[in-house]
Amino acid sequence: MVKIYKDKFHNILDIAIKAGASDIHLTNNLVPTLRVDGELRRLKKLEENTPEILEGFVKEILTEEEFEKYRKENEIDLSMTYGSMRFYGAVRFRIHIYRQSNSDCIVLRTIPQDIPSFGELNLPPVLKKFTTMKNGLVLITGGTGSGKSTTLAAIIDKINTHQSKNIITIEDPIEFIHKHKLSIVNQREIGSDVSSFSRAVRAAMREDPDILLVGEMRDLETIQNAITMAETGHLVFGTLHTKSVGETVDRIIDVFPANQQDQMRIQLANSIEGIVCQDLLPKIGGGRVPTCEIMIANDAIRNIIRENQGPNAIVDQMQTTSRAQGTQTRIQSLAKLVVDGLIDQETALNNIKSDEIESLNRTIVSLSR
């Protein structure tokens, strides 16, 4: 590797780490750009990237084998550990490299070296219920950058710290590194350890797990196998790119052919234990804080799913049981963050639809009493 590219790349990483950036964007004809507290910041003092510079960065990141694979497929996902001697110790990054306009493009996401606790993440305490469940399916959902992986890491770490379990994670790529504490934690990476999520979930049935984490439930076979494991006495955590509880239920069912959907509704209703749909919002004073729509399954929720009564019926039931079970709708979550002084009311209003404003204001008033 030409040393000049290595030095440029490491300088960008050092600046990003010092700034507390969550993401680094390296693209052609633009200076390196960071995402800090959800906002993009261009590093105007650095030179613009060129195709030559970007290719140099790519060759710095990838092994020869990985580079050959990337050139064939024009995209690649991986993780790496960067030993920054300038400011900090080792820092991990999740990396996606792809082609655009005949040039390389690189996106790096910072992965905290230490797994944050529930308190550090400002997660609702009710999520601790999921760490003590014996079996069933728990889904953590949200868009890209919503904090799903970090929430799951905190849940797995709490189990690992306090319980003796055999935990298997299936990730693409591996982000947080879990050390063996009271539990055994084996982490399988798609591409290097196993070829696909569906294959890894199927194999997990023979690996004696107590707990299985499926980094992304992408296809019919993965979803079907995950639900089967949850039905047969295992605790299964999974993620989807959905933004509400109702959308999550529909997405799972819609994966299946029409002639299988009624049966899958029954299986999902029997196995589901909880759904958390989260997003990250700017926090007063800096940083970000999660807003979480939380569904914890009960008999009424299971009947709604079984009978296909629709998303509105689920939300109505969540509102009914919110105080008793700790469930909350997205409106209730936003209102609580405003009342607790974690986000301002303008931020909450910017993250709802116009027909939800009255409900938000009414909920804020109710929680303030």
Phi, psi and omega in degrees: 000134177295127188298329183298321179289321178299315181295318178299314182297314180295326178296318178298315179299318180298316179297317181296317180296315180297324181280351183071033182290143174272332184217153174234130179245123179238109183221162187292145177062028179212144176292157175307140185232135181250153168252117181236123183053038176086352182252142178278135179230121179276136178273082190293342180279349179265157181285156176294147176285145174240165176305324180293315180297315182296320177296323176297320178296317181300317180291334175289325184279317190265148168286169179300319180295316179295321180296320179296318178295318180298317181294333178281321189257347179066015171196154179201145175244140177196175173231159178210157175251127180250121178271091181278106179277347186282318184237317191224185172275213182287139177231137179261147177229142166265133189233137170234126179241135181211170180259141173208133179050044176063031178216162177280152175221135187233132173236125179243134175246130180287133175247117179305139181292321177263137180285121183293152177274171177303316182296318180296330181271356184058035179281143176303132182304335182298337180295341177296339176303325184291339181282345183251002179288148182269327181203177179110178183247128177237126182246129173250118188234168179152171180286177176299133179081016181269358177093014182302311184297323181291319177299314179297321179298319179295321179294312180297320181295323179294318176297314181301325183283326190245352183226155177260097184227159170260111186249129175241129175247145177237115190225156179216090354269181173294131180253276179287135177267121179261125174276153175289120176249245173287333181261165166267129178235109176253126185247122182252131181254132177295131180104310182263325182255332182203153189280332185204162176298315184299318179294320181293320179293319178298318180293328182300334178298338180257007186251014174054048179278148165271323184226135178235131174249121179254109188302331176201125179266089192267331192220170184304311185296318179298313181297315181298316180292323179294317179295320178298317178296321179295327180285338187255029170097012178250152173265119185242126173253140179213168178232152171219158177268063178239157190243005175208161180298314180299317178297324180296313179299314181295321181298317180297313182293320184292343177296331187269152175301154184305324183285353178252352191292323178297318178295320181291328175298320179295314181295318179295317179300321181287329188260335186292135176246330180191154174225130176237119177251117188233161174214163179249130181239154178299130182266142175301127181093359178108157183086188179226158183224142181279139165257130189233120166273125189235124173244125173246123189294140170222183184300321182294316179298316181299320178295321179298316179294315182301319186266004177054050182280349173101164183301321182297325179294323178295313180299317179301318180292322177298320178294324181294322185257012188300316182286322184287322187249348182087008175288159175203144174279172178296321178299315179297322179296313180298317180298319180295320178297323177293312182297323180281357178076022181268328174228158177272165185294329179297320177298317179298316181295327180289350184243023175225168176277160183300327182280001179256357185298314181299318179297318179298311182298319179296320181291321177300314179299317181296317181287338182280347183286000000 
